[in-house]
């Protein structure tokens, strides 16, 4: 679903071209968010502009696009969904001033035909919800999407007071608590969400992150492994699972999780190289550790490159001393 762009013009004001902020959402035909898929943006000549993964709530945001025609493609490798491409023409002229104009895009993904029978076992969780609770949930959802977290949390709490087993409200509230760093509160809400719906990868992912932040490694691993089983195409799940394993003696499992994350996410999860380097350093595999840091230096953005180079040189020295 797209929203029309309002064209503003006035002969008495100077005009300037504006940029766009793309606010995207990806869901399945049952209305549930789809995570672990990649969004690629190209221009009309199919020249690549931007590539990213949607987050665990099926959302993505792209800033700084100028007026023009773009192709937005959802790449679904590793998921049961069909790929989808949308063409959008971004054009606007606004009164002079700075800022970016929001532009909403929504993808509804269909199941691949050969996956339909298998996917019937993954039925969308459904509840009969009191109207008052649903109204509060919608208010909470709208507030959070509008970056009004406090209002959103208040509305979601009200929804749960009306209907304590309201799964969507529990999941969204718990996820919001994690984003706010309120991990103890998140545990209570997300544990209940998983009790209501055990096949809930997003709830399990957020629950795993909350446990991880509270240094409860065993519980984090348990939740994240279940999330990975339900959502095997989500690179973020494997990144968090690798971090959880990395705090235990199970370094081989940590290595496997980071490898899987990079297989799914590529350069979008370049940090996997950094964590793999840490694992190899612990195992005194200095050559492998140095190689991973060199890849990290090549692929990662917004990092202290001088610091990484110093780490590479230290590993090179350790590698030489070991020979």
N, C-alpha and C positions, 0 to 999 in steps of 0.2 A: 504494500500500500504506500503510495507516495502522496505528498501534500503539495498543493500548488504553491509556487513562489510568487509573492506579491511584488509587482514591478512598480516602483515609486519613481516619479519624475516630476520636475517642476522647473519652469523656465527661469525662475528667479533665484535658483540655487545652483551652485557648481555641483557636478556629478562626479562620482568616482566608482570604479569597479571594486567589488567586495570579494572576499574569499568565502569559502563554505566550510562548515564543520558537519561532516556526515555522521549522523547518529543512527546506527544500524542495529537491527534485532533479527535473530535467526531462530525459528521455532519449527516444530513438526506439525503435522495436520491435526494432532490432538491438542495443540496449543502449548506444549511443553518446550522450554528452551533447548536448543541443540548446541552443545559445546564440542570442542575438539576439531572444528573445521576451520579451514583457512579461507580468508577473504583476499582476493587479488583484484587490483584495480589497474586497468589499462586505458589508454586514450583510444580514439577512433582508429588510429593506425596500429593498434595492438602493442604499442610501446609500454613497457611496465612502468607504473607510477608508484604503487605501494602494495605491500603484502603483509598480512598480519593474521594472527589467530583470534577468534572470538574468545571472550572470557567464559568462566564457568556458568554465567547466567545467559549465555547466548548473545551477548552484546559486543559491539565494536564501535570505535570512534576514529574518524580520520579528519585531521585538521589541515587547513591551508590549501584546499583545492580551489583553483581559479575557475572562472566561467569556461564552459566547454562541454563536450560530450564524453562521457566515460562509460566503460563497461565494468560492472561489478560482478565478480564471479565467486560463487561459493564452491570450494574444492572439498570433496567429501571422502577422500581416500581413507580407508580404514573404518568407515561407518556404513550403515545400511541404507543411506540416503542417496538420492540422485543429485548430481551436480545441477546448479542453476545459475543462469546469467541474466542480469538485468541491465538495460541501457537507460541511462539518465542524462538529460541535458540540463546542465546547471547554468542558468543565466539570470542575472539580476543587475539592476542599476539602482543604487540607493543614494540618498543624500550624503554629501561629503561627510566623512568621519571614519573612525577606525572601528574594527570589530569584524566578527565573522558571522555569517548568516547560517542558522541551523537548517539542515535538510534531512528529513527522516526517510529511512529505507527499511523495509521489512521483507524478509525472505520466509516463505513457508515451504519446507522441504518435503518431498514425497519419498516414500520408500521405494527402493529398487524392486522391480517386479519379482525377481528371484528370491528376494528377502521377505516378501509379504507373509508367506506361511510361517517362516521362522519368527518374524517379528510379532505375530499374533500373540506369542507368549509374553511379549513386553507391553501389555495393555497399559494405556494411560490410566493413572490413578484417578478415580472419580469419587466425589463426595457430594452429598446433598447438604448444602450450606445455608444456614439462615440468611435471609436477605440483609439483615442489619450487619451481620458479620462480613458478608461479601462487600457491602458498601464501604465498611471500614478498611477492608483489605485493598480495594481499588484506590481508596484515598491514600493509603500508605504506599502503595506501588507508585502512584502518580507523584507523590511527594519525594520519594527516593530518586526516581528518575529525574526529578527537577532539582536535585541536589539539596533537598530540604530534609536532611536525615532525621533531625529531632521530631519533626512533625510526622514523618513516616513511621518512626519507631512507636510513637504514641498511638497512632491509628492502628498499627498491627497488634499492639498489646490489647487494644479494645476489641479487635476482631477475635483474638484468642480468648479473652474474657467471656465473650458471647458464646463462642464455640471452641472449647479447649483443644479439640482434636483437629483443628483446621490446618491441614497439612501445608498448603501453599503459604499461609500466613506464618506458620512455624518456620518453614524453610527460609522464607525471605527475611524474617526477623533475625534468625540465627546467623544468616549470611551477613546481614548488616552489622550485627554485633561483632563479627570477626573483622570486618572492614574498619570498625571503630576501635579495635583493640580491646574490646570487652570480652575476653575469652572465657571467663568463668560463666558469665551470663549466656554466652553462645553455647557452651556445653549443655546446659540445662534444656535450652530450647531445641537444639539440634538432636539431642538424644531422644527427646519426645517425638520429633519429626520422623526419625528413623523407626521408632516404635510403631508409629501410625502407618508408615509406608517403608517397608524394608528394601524395596527396589528403588532407592532414591539416590542416584549418583552424586547429584549436586549437594544434597544434605550430608552425605558421607564424606565428600571432599572437604566441605567447610568444617565438618566435625574433626576430620583428620588434621586440618590446619590449626584449629583451636588447640587440640592436644599437643601438636608440635610446638606451638608457641608457649605452652605451659610445661615444656620439657617432659612430657609423658609419652615417651617414645613407643612403648609397646602398644598403647591404645591408638596412637597415631598410625602406626603401621597397620594395625587391624582395620581401621576405618578406611585408610587409603587403598589398601589391597582390595577391599570390597568395592570401593569406588572405581578402581581400575577394571575390575571384572565386569561392571555394569556399563562403563564408559571407556572402552579400550583405546579410543582414538584421541583422548585428551592428554596432551603433552604435559600440561600443568600438574595433573595427578601424579605422573611419574616423576616429575621434578620434586614434588613434595615428598613422595615416597622415598626417593633417593636421599633426601635430607634426613628423613627419619631413620632410615637404615644406617646412615653415616654416623649417627650418634651411638650406635651399638657396635659390637664386634662383627656384625654381618656385612663386611665391606664388599664381598662379592655380590650380594643382593643390591647393595647401594650402587655399585658399578653397573649392574644390569639395568637398574631403574633409570639411571642417567643416560645410558646408551639408548634405551627405548624412548626417553623423552626427546633426545636429539633426533632420533629416527623419525619421530612424528612431527617435531617442531622446527628442525633445522636451525637456521640462524636466529629465528625468533626466540630460541632458548639457548643462546650461545653460552650462557652461564653454566650449562652442563659441562663444558670443557674445563671451566675453573674448578668445579667440584670434583671432576674426575682427576684433575691434577693433584688435588688434595689427597684423594684416596691413594693414588700411586706413590705420592711422597711418603705416606704412612707405611706403605709396603716396601719402601726403598727401591721402587722402580723409577729411578730418576730420569731415565731417558724418556719413558712414556709420559711422565709428569711434565717434562719440558715440552714435548710435542703438543700436549693438550693446551698448555699455556700459550704456545705460539699460535694455535688455532683460535684460542680465545682472543688474543691480541688482534688477530686478523678479522674476526667476525663481530666482536662485541662493539657496542656504541656507548658513548658517554662514560668512559672508564678512565682511570688514572694510568695512562699508558707507560709512563716512566716507572711507576711502581711495579707494573707487570713485567717490564723489561728487567728490572732488578731481580725479581723473583726467578725469571728465566736464567739469569746469569748465576744465581746461587745454585740452582738445580744443575746447571752445566758444570759447576765446580764440584758438586757432590758426585755427579756422574763420572767425572775425571778421576776423583779420589778413589772411587770404588773399583776402578779398573786395575 
